[in-house]
Amino acid sequence: MGLRPSHRRFVFTAALAVALVSSGTRAEQNPASQAPAGHAADFTLAAGGDALVTMRFSKVTDPGFLRAISIIRDSDAGFANLETLFHEFQGPAAPDTGGTLLGADPLVAEDLKWAGLSLLGRANNHAGDYGDYGMRRTTDVLDRLGLVHAGVGRTLDEARRPAYLETPKGRVALISCTSTFLPASRAGHARGDVPGRPGVSALRTQRIFKVDSAQVDQLTRIAEQIGVSRPRPDRDGKFMLLGNHFQVAASPGSEWTVDEHDVQEIVASVREARRQADFVIVTIHSHEPSNGSTAPAPFLPPFARASIDAGADAFIGHGPHRLRGVEIYKGKPIFYSLGNLFFQNDVVQAMPADFYEELGLGPEATPADAFDARDASGRGYAATQANFESVLSRVQFHDGHLASVVFYPLTLGFGQPRSRRGRPAIASPADGRRIIDELARLSRTYGTNIEYRDGVGVLEIESRQPSGERQ
């Protein structure tokens, strides 16, 4: 995803993140603008990853499923990334999305409320699958049910804005953004003479591949052999080839750049929420660098830490449909990916003509035919077990500070028929131990110790700050 030339770009390092946050903290230094002092003694947040849900589930009686739901319902707030749209397939689908175009009966949203999922992130790469129609219809459905959602709006200001959930234990703010999105679904600011553009709160990034002179020669030969324009480096050694950004360098590698304006606006929303709520959650949908990677893209840890520096109490990542590690930064949790809470991407009731055409199917084909053909081509997710194993985290705060995190291992029906696949259940002891061990392995990169105890993963916070202090 490229950036307009007028946008300033920079490599987003931890040092720059700190500098960026420090430059705008005058409001936080004013005692009158600090977060309210009256935190409840205890507050619990149940947080899952992607809720790619397309079937109703409130009538399911499976004990493992009901146990997972009870963990959410027994918490003060429940969060998931809403990676679907609620509509009646009455609007045109977006072209060239490269994946499943999502939609679900609006009645499914009622089951999300039944499950206790009171906080929903909406900024993701499927938010624009059905254009403005799908976004507006989903907003109407969620608003009617009183579900709190963030990350999508009629303008960029609205998409950036924190959403607030009122609970008996305090006010919770949610800021949602995405680094993975359809270009046409990125929200835009309004001007005095032009209306704003509806869409998602986007964090624009760009990956630049570093190549040495010998590799440039190889790329040049490849371009000539396949009949595309040969590389023409500019004064900085940068060039485009086959849709990718390259730069001539002394040694091979890659770096990521992040749009400075996007970072500033998102961080400003976090600061706003810090002054208006008791608990602040920032969430991002990020597939980068790839769905197969168990490590986040290099830009994500500095951005997560900048969000904590600006006042977030928790940072929740999702997107690659698999687990990534956990970091505790300044006493606050960063979940780089919680995987899937629901994963029902092959029981969508209707698909657009483009989807069938890409699979070589004619007008007589049905959705089941299309999903069968996709699985047979190896382009689906059904054959990858890691996509159907995840965790549900339960985060406990005491006097506004992190007290403990418990991870409940989940299985989502790998190998089951589509009608039963993609729904969470508390894992068996053997599966649960394996899932928690993998999460622990991924988290050791960040110095985080997760222990398997009595069927769950436990991350206890050993020290608490004195009441009234905030980092």
Buried (B, 14 or more C-beta within 10 A) or exposed (E): BEBEEEBEBEEBBEEBBBEBBEEEEEBBEEEEEBBEEEBBEEBBBBBBBBBBBBBBBEEBEBEBBEBBBBBBBEBBBBBBBBBBBBBEBEBEBBEEBEEBBBBBBBEBBBBBBBBBBBBBBBBBBBBBBBBBBBBBBBBEBBEEEEBBBBBBBBBBBBBBBBBBBEBEBBBBBBBBBBBBBBEBBBBBBBEEEEEBBBBBBBBBBBBBBBBBEEBBEEBBEBBEEEEEEEBEEEEEBBBEBEEEBBBBBEEEEBBBBBBBBBBBBBBBBBBBBBBBBBBBBBBBBBBBBEBEBBBBBBBBBBBBBBBBBBBBBBBBBBBBBBBBBBBBBEBBBBBBBBBBBBBBBBBBEEBBEBBBEBBEBEEEBEBEBBBBBBBEEEEBBBEBEBBBBBBBBBBBBBBBBBBBBBBBBBBBBBEBEBEEBBBBBBBEEEBBBBBBBBBBEBBEBBEBEBEBEEBBBBBEBEEEBEEEEBE
